């Protein structure tokens, strides 16, 4: 009796598993697409601002009179002020 039920259920289970595999591939693709769709292009203004921030952070890092905590605070200020 059990083997007869399996013979009838096996084709439908195989069909369901194939559909499930296709669904999983679709969901994986949909979840990855937004990561590649982000705008990674920087225009000249963005590059200029980033260069100023890096210059400010380098200047603070090279200052030996500051403590580590004050350097951290000032580096944060570089980003927010510029």
RACORCOR-V171098 format. One line per field, one symbol per residue. ss: DSSP state (@ for helix, = for strand, . for the rest). phi: phi as a letter, one per 40 degrees, with the letter a starting at -180 (. if undefined). psi: psi as a letter, one per 40 degrees, with the letter a starting at -180 (. if undefined). A space follows every 50 residues. Layout:
# RACORCOR-V171098
ss->???
phi->???
psi->???
This chain:
# RACORCOR-V171098
ss->.@@@@@@@@@@@@@@@@@@@@@@@@@@@@@@@@@@@.......@@@@@@@ @@@@@@@@@@@@.....@@@@@@@@@@@@@@.
phi->.ccccccccdccccccccccccccccccccccdccccccbcbcccccccc cccccccccccccccccccccccccccdcccc
psi->dddddddddddddddddddddddddddddddddddeeihehhaddddddd dddddddddddeheeiidddddddddddddd.
